[in-house]
């Protein structure tokens, strides 16, 4: 299996960091745009899409700023891969953007980025940032 490569994409979003944080840090917020359903038990989150599900551990969070989920294997052990959602706010203009840090196999990079673009588009519609 080829190792995955890290990539970053930044999306401008018209929203307050506080509102945006609710959508990236809570199971109910994430289930509205990121996955079909999201359940959490303690620090473990289960992301459900159609017939598949993936588990991740909430590795770190900073209120109003960022969340980092580490994917875990079937035994609940951390893998080397994660995704991070980081809210950036320009100090002068107060423009807000969402930085996505994720991993994908090199030959699936374009598809992975397209998937994030679609999901962030859903998020923008949800919070009225279109």
C-alpha beads as a LAMMPS data file, in Angstrom:
LAMMPS data file: protein, C-alpha beads

130 atoms
129 bonds

1 atom types
1 bond types

-500.0 500.0 xlo xhi
-500.0 500.0 ylo yhi
-500.0 500.0 zlo zhi

Masses

1 110.0

Atoms # bond

1 1 1 0.000 0.000 0.000
2 1 1 1.421 3.353 -1.030
3 1 1 1.979 5.844 1.754
4 1 1 -0.356 8.798 1.753
5 1 1 0.809 12.349 1.183
6 1 1 -0.161 15.337 3.290
7 1 1 -1.964 18.229 1.637
8 1 1 -3.573 21.481 2.715
9 1 1 -6.437 23.470 1.197
10 1 1 -7.801 26.783 2.414
11 1 1 -11.412 27.846 1.898
12 1 1 -12.667 31.398 2.525
13 1 1 -15.877 31.259 4.565
14 1 1 -18.180 34.104 5.521
15 1 1 -18.919 33.186 9.115
16 1 1 -17.947 33.976 12.647
17 1 1 -15.243 31.638 13.984
18 1 1 -17.578 30.701 16.860
19 1 1 -20.388 29.558 14.560
20 1 1 -17.995 27.715 12.260
21 1 1 -16.407 25.942 15.230
22 1 1 -19.777 24.402 16.177
23 1 1 -19.966 22.804 12.728
24 1 1 -16.439 21.342 12.812
25 1 1 -16.235 20.166 16.426
26 1 1 -19.556 18.559 17.346
27 1 1 -21.126 15.306 16.112
28 1 1 -24.361 17.129 15.220
29 1 1 -22.488 19.863 13.350
30 1 1 -20.268 17.412 11.456
31 1 1 -23.227 15.209 10.509
32 1 1 -24.835 18.161 8.731
33 1 1 -22.062 18.505 6.135
34 1 1 -19.122 16.125 6.629
35 1 1 -20.699 12.676 6.939
36 1 1 -24.155 11.137 6.748
37 1 1 -24.037 10.547 10.486
38 1 1 -21.514 11.158 13.251
39 1 1 -21.582 9.516 16.658
40 1 1 -19.239 10.114 19.537
41 1 1 -18.382 8.210 22.645
42 1 1 -15.897 10.067 24.757
43 1 1 -13.019 11.139 22.555
44 1 1 -13.900 8.636 19.801
45 1 1 -15.991 9.713 16.818
46 1 1 -17.574 7.363 14.286
47 1 1 -18.117 8.871 10.837
48 1 1 -20.728 7.087 8.734
49 1 1 -21.138 7.411 4.967
50 1 1 -23.670 5.196 3.182
51 1 1 -22.499 1.655 4.011
52 1 1 -19.062 2.507 5.380
53 1 1 -17.823 3.895 8.634
54 1 1 -14.504 5.136 9.948
55 1 1 -13.412 5.784 13.496
56 1 1 -11.258 8.647 14.661
57 1 1 -10.052 9.993 17.978
58 1 1 -10.373 13.664 18.781
59 1 1 -6.628 14.193 19.199
60 1 1 -6.746 17.891 19.996
61 1 1 -8.989 20.885 19.916
62 1 1 -8.725 24.546 20.682
63 1 1 -12.063 26.230 21.203
64 1 1 -13.020 28.521 18.340
65 1 1 -9.843 27.656 16.414
66 1 1 -9.199 24.046 15.427
67 1 1 -9.932 20.355 15.762
68 1 1 -7.702 17.424 14.876
69 1 1 -9.014 13.894 14.398
70 1 1 -6.602 10.940 14.243
71 1 1 -7.904 7.940 12.335
72 1 1 -7.825 4.764 14.410
73 1 1 -7.546 1.138 13.322
74 1 1 -9.966 -1.682 14.161
75 1 1 -8.313 -2.075 17.581
76 1 1 -8.832 1.581 18.473
77 1 1 -5.124 2.397 18.062
78 1 1 -4.051 5.643 16.414
79 1 1 -2.825 5.403 12.827
80 1 1 -0.302 7.864 11.413
81 1 1 -3.040 9.691 9.490
82 1 1 -5.303 12.485 10.634
83 1 1 -7.342 15.369 9.375
84 1 1 -7.333 18.804 10.895
85 1 1 -9.769 21.681 10.468
86 1 1 -8.244 25.011 11.408
87 1 1 -10.199 28.277 11.510
88 1 1 -8.066 31.211 10.403
89 1 1 -9.083 34.815 11.000
90 1 1 -7.192 37.724 9.485
91 1 1 -6.455 40.164 12.301
92 1 1 -6.899 43.240 10.114
93 1 1 -9.725 42.369 7.705
94 1 1 -11.425 39.825 10.017
95 1 1 -11.820 37.558 6.968
96 1 1 -12.369 33.951 8.031
97 1 1 -11.161 30.858 6.231
98 1 1 -11.051 27.161 6.988
99 1 1 -7.751 25.360 6.491
100 1 1 -8.090 21.638 5.850
101 1 1 -5.071 19.394 6.447
102 1 1 -5.529 15.815 5.276
103 1 1 -3.765 12.840 3.678
104 1 1 -4.468 10.907 0.493
105 1 1 -2.640 8.447 -1.754
106 1 1 -0.665 10.425 -4.350
107 1 1 -2.731 9.064 -7.250
108 1 1 -5.998 10.062 -5.509
109 1 1 -4.983 13.592 -4.507
110 1 1 -7.221 15.377 -7.022
111 1 1 -10.243 13.298 -6.018
112 1 1 -9.562 13.905 -2.320
113 1 1 -9.345 17.668 -2.862
114 1 1 -12.542 17.600 -4.938
115 1 1 -14.316 15.740 -2.146
116 1 1 -13.299 18.441 0.354
117 1 1 -14.435 21.150 -2.064
118 1 1 -17.853 19.488 -2.285
119 1 1 -18.126 19.056 1.485
120 1 1 -17.034 22.637 2.228
121 1 1 -19.555 23.813 -0.373
122 1 1 -22.250 21.984 1.624
123 1 1 -20.964 23.624 4.807
124 1 1 -21.068 27.084 3.208
125 1 1 -24.687 26.545 2.097
126 1 1 -25.582 25.381 5.589
127 1 1 -24.259 28.508 7.299
128 1 1 -25.342 30.912 4.548
129 1 1 -21.806 31.654 3.333
130 1 1 -22.450 31.573 -0.435

Bonds

1 1 1 2
2 1 2 3
3 1 3 4
4 1 4 5
5 1 5 6
6 1 6 7
7 1 7 8
8 1 8 9
9 1 9 10
10 1 10 11
11 1 11 12
12 1 12 13
13 1 13 14
14 1 14 15
15 1 15 16
16 1 16 17
17 1 17 18
18 1 18 19
19 1 19 20
20 1 20 21
21 1 21 22
22 1 22 23
23 1 23 24
24 1 24 25
25 1 25 26
26 1 26 27
27 1 27 28
28 1 28 29
29 1 29 30
30 1 30 31
31 1 31 32
32 1 32 33
33 1 33 34
34 1 34 35
35 1 35 36
36 1 36 37
37 1 37 38
38 1 38 39
39 1 39 40
40 1 40 41
41 1 41 42
42 1 42 43
43 1 43 44
44 1 44 45
45 1 45 46
46 1 46 47
47 1 47 48
48 1 48 49
49 1 49 50
50 1 50 51
51 1 51 52
52 1 52 53
53 1 53 54
54 1 54 55
55 1 55 56
56 1 56 57
57 1 57 58
58 1 58 59
59 1 59 60
60 1 60 61
61 1 61 62
62 1 62 63
63 1 63 64
64 1 64 65
65 1 65 66
66 1 66 67
67 1 67 68
68 1 68 69
69 1 69 70
70 1 70 71
71 1 71 72
72 1 72 73
73 1 73 74
74 1 74 75
75 1 75 76
76 1 76 77
77 1 77 78
78 1 78 79
79 1 79 80
80 1 80 81
81 1 81 82
82 1 82 83
83 1 83 84
84 1 84 85
85 1 85 86
86 1 86 87
87 1 87 88
88 1 88 89
89 1 89 90
90 1 90 91
91 1 91 92
92 1 92 93
93 1 93 94
94 1 94 95
95 1 95 96
96 1 96 97
97 1 97 98
98 1 98 99
99 1 99 100
100 1 100 101
101 1 101 102
102 1 102 103
103 1 103 104
104 1 104 105
105 1 105 106
106 1 106 107
107 1 107 108
108 1 108 109
109 1 109 110
110 1 110 111
111 1 111 112
112 1 112 113
113 1 113 114
114 1 114 115
115 1 115 116
116 1 116 117
117 1 117 118
118 1 118 119
119 1 119 120
120 1 120 121
121 1 121 122
122 1 122 123
123 1 123 124
124 1 124 125
125 1 125 126
126 1 126 127
127 1 127 128
128 1 128 129
129 1 129 130
